[in-house]
Amino acid sequence: MDVDYGQGGAKVFIPSDSGSNNVDSMVNINDRLLIFGAVSEYEGELEVVVDSSSDVIVV
């Protein structure tokens, strides 16, 4: 998933065994989200790695 945080964009990676299907079903385009995860770099781009679907909250 790609997100815009106001100063650019970041990719969010949720492994399938961490509930990516749950997140996919609850998030819609233009939703505002709180995302908790580890920030890293993947292929030169900012990425947030989420451990659990409960770490993505629609606000």
SVG drawing of the C-alpha trace seen along z (x, -y; Angstrom):
<svg xmlns="http://www.w3.org/2000/svg" viewBox="-13 -18 31 34">
<polyline fill="none" stroke="black" stroke-width="0.4" points="0.0,0.0 1.2,-3.5 0.4,-6.4 0.8,-10.1 1.9,-11.7 1.8,-15.3 5.5,-15.6 5.8,-12.8 4.8,-9.2 5.8,-6.0 5.2,-2.3 3.6,-0.2 4.3,3.5 2.1,5.9 3.1,9.5 0.2,11.9 0.7,13.8 0.3,10.5 -3.2,9.8 -2.7,8.0 -6.1,9.3 -7.8,7.8 -6.2,4.4 -7.2,4.6 -10.8,5.1 -11.0,2.2 -9.0,-0.5 -10.4,-2.7 -8.8,-5.3 -8.5,-8.6 -9.0,-7.1 -7.0,-8.7 -4.9,-6.1 -2.7,-5.6 0.1,-3.1 2.5,-1.7 5.5,0.2 9.3,0.2 10.5,-2.5 13.1,-1.2 14.3,-1.7 13.5,0.8 15.0,0.4 15.8,-3.2 12.4,-4.1 10.9,-4.8 8.9,-1.8 6.9,-1.1 6.8,2.6 3.7,3.5 3.7,6.5 -0.1,6.9 -3.3,5.7 -4.2,4.2 -1.3,1.8 -3.3,0.1 -6.2,-2.0 -8.7,-4.0 -9.4,-7.3"/>
</svg>
